[in-house]
Amino acid sequence: MSIAVDHGSSQTDQTALSAAELRRQRGYTLDDLAETCGLTVQEIARIESGEQVAAAYLSRIATALRIPVQSIREYRRAS
C-alpha cells in the first residue's frame, strides 16, 4: 500500500510512499505503531501488505503517523 503524502511544499508535489516506508520514516517499528494505534502487529503487517481493512484501522494509523486519513483512502480507491 502506498500513501500520498503532502510534504507541505507550495507546489502540488506529492510523493507516494508505502505504508511501511512512511512508518519507518516516522521512526516507528511495527511494535511501536501497533501499540500506538491499538492494533496488533499482524494487523499492521496485513495493512502494509495491501490487504483491504476497515476504515477505522486506517484512521488509527493516519493519526499515529500524523497524516490525513484521506491520503490513505484516496490511494485505496485509485488502486
C-alpha positions in Angstrom: 0.0 0.0 0.0 1.3 3.5 -0.8 0.2 6.6 0.8 0.3 10.0 -0.9 1.7 12.5 1.5 1.8 16.3 1.1 5.1 17.4 2.5 3.9 21.0 2.7 5.6 22.4 -0.4 4.0 25.3 -2.1 3.6 23.2 -5.2 1.2 20.2 -5.6 4.2 18.0 -5.3 3.1 14.7 -3.6 5.2 11.6 -3.1 3.7 8.2 -2.9 5.3 6.2 0.0 4.5 2.7 1.0 2.9 2.4 4.5 6.0 0.6 5.7 8.3 3.3 4.4 6.2 6.0 6.0 6.1 4.1 9.3 9.9 3.8 9.2 10.3 7.4 8.2 8.4 8.4 11.3 10.6 6.3 13.4 8.1 3.6 14.3 8.7 -0.2 14.4 5.8 -2.5 13.7 5.5 -3.0 17.5 5.6 0.8 18.2 2.9 1.6 15.7 0.7 -1.3 16.8 0.9 -0.2 20.4 0.3 3.5 19.4 -2.7 2.6 17.2 -4.2 -0.1 19.5 -3.8 -2.7 16.6 -1.9 -5.9 16.6 1.4 -6.3 14.7 -0.3 -8.8 12.5 -3.0 -6.2 11.6 -0.4 -3.6 10.7 1.6 -6.1 8.6 -1.6 -7.0 6.7 -2.3 -3.4 6.0 1.3 -2.9 4.8 1.0 -5.8 2.5 -2.0 -4.2 0.9 -4.9 -6.1 2.3 -8.3 -4.4 2.5 -9.1 -3.3 6.0 -11.7 -1.3 7.9 -11.6 2.5 7.6 -11.2 2.7 11.4 -7.9 0.9 11.2 -6.6 3.3 8.5 -7.8 6.2 10.7 -5.8 4.9 13.6 -2.7 4.6 11.5 -3.1 8.0 9.9 -3.5 9.6 13.4 -0.4 7.9 14.7 1.7 8.8 11.6 0.3 12.4 11.6 -1.0 12.2 8.1 -4.5 12.9 6.8 -6.6 9.7 6.6 -7.9 11.0 3.3 -4.5 10.4 1.8 -4.8 6.7 2.6 -8.4 6.5 1.4 -7.6 8.2 -1.9 -4.8 5.8 -2.6 -7.0 2.8 -1.8 -9.7 4.0 -4.4 -7.0 4.5 -7.0 -5.5 1.0 -6.6 
